[in-house]
Amino acid sequence: MHKIAVQEGLDRIGEYLAARGYQVEKIGFDAASQVKDKDYDAIVLSGINDNFLGVCDTVTRAPVIIATGMTEEMIYQQLEKRLQ
């Protein structure tokens, strides 16, 4: 089971992914400090703050998906592709 960090405010996405077998953990808006030293397979962020992507790239090797403009199914498909 893949462990996915989902930023707060993206509850529908978290529920959608959990229903499809992912282990989902909610993280706050201070994503960089919350993913550091954690073993996430992927991270889903809202994209409200562009700096999250840059910070997460330096803190974790897990794929980061910015949810802006994406449906739950699109995010799911991205995870399926990236986590094969």
N, C-alpha and C positions, 0 to 999 in steps of 0.2 A: 504494500500500500504506500503510495507516494504522499509525502507530507508537504502541504502547500500553505504558505503564509498569505493571508488575504487581509488587506488593509480595512480597518473599520470604515463603515459607510458603504461597503460593498457586500452587505449581508445576503442579498439575493444571489450573488455570484457564489459566495461561500456555501449557501444551502444547495445550490445547483451542483456544485462540485462534490459536496459531501454525499449527495444522493447518487452520484456516479462512482462512489468508492474511494474518493480521495479523503485523506485525513486533513482536515482544515483547522488551522489555528488563526485566530484573529490577532492582528497587530495594529498598533495605534498609528498616529500620523508621524511619529518619530521613528520611522521604519528602519533607518540605518542602525540605531542603537539596539533595536529589537531583533534584528536578523543576525547581527554580529555573533559569531561563535555558536550559532544554532545550525542544526542540520536540516535545512529545508531543501526540498527537491526543486521548488519553484516559488516565486513571489509574485503576487498580483497586486498592483498598486492602482490608485485612482488616477494618477497623472495630474492632480491638482497642482502639485509643486514639481517642476521639472528637475529640481536638484535631487530628488529621490533616486532617479535612475543613475546619475553619476555617482552618488554616494554608495548605492547598493553594489554597483559594479566593483568598487574597491573593497567592499566588505565581504562579499559572498561570490561564489562562482555559479550559484543557482541562476537559471534563466529568470529574467524579470519581464513580466507582461504588464503593459500599461493598458488599463481597461477602457480608457476614453474612446467612445465611439464603437465599442464592441459589445455584442450580445453575449449572454452567458454561454450559448452554444459555440460562438466564435472563440471565446477564451478556452473552453473545454477542448476544442479542436487544436488550438495552439499548444496546449499542455500535452495532449496525446502525441502530437508530432515531435515536440521537443524532448519528451521524456521516454522515448522509445529506447 
